[in-house]
Amino acid sequence: MGISTHVLDTGLGLPGARIGVTLERLRQGKWEQLAQAATSADGRAELMPRSKPPAPGTYRMTFKVREYFRRQKVEGLYPAVEISFTVARGEKHYHIPLLLSANGYTTYRGS
């Protein structure tokens, strides 16, 4: 069922719109890019179609937040946020939300 994300700017209380996101998979010790997208107006992005279950392995999402904070006229601490996670055999969908502020972030496995 794919891999998706949702960015919420907890400082503004709004979705993190137009944030560039890259999805990669670790293969033989090297990161291979699988997808690239930008979050929608409601902060969402689907990086792997729901019709294609992800293969087991280690994945990484990189959120390019520097430009987002510049558009908000905020000095952000992080130029990018990287989230690595493991996809287990038999799992069909991973939703990895990012709760973001200029000086911190958190993430979790969503539904």
Buried (B, 14 or more C-beta within 10 A) or exposed (E): BBBBBBBBBBBEEBBBBBBBBBBBBBEEEEBEEBBBBEBBEEBBBBBBEEEEBBEEEEBBBBBBBBEBBEEBEBEBEBEEBEBEEEBEEEEEBBBBBBBBBBEEBEBEEEE
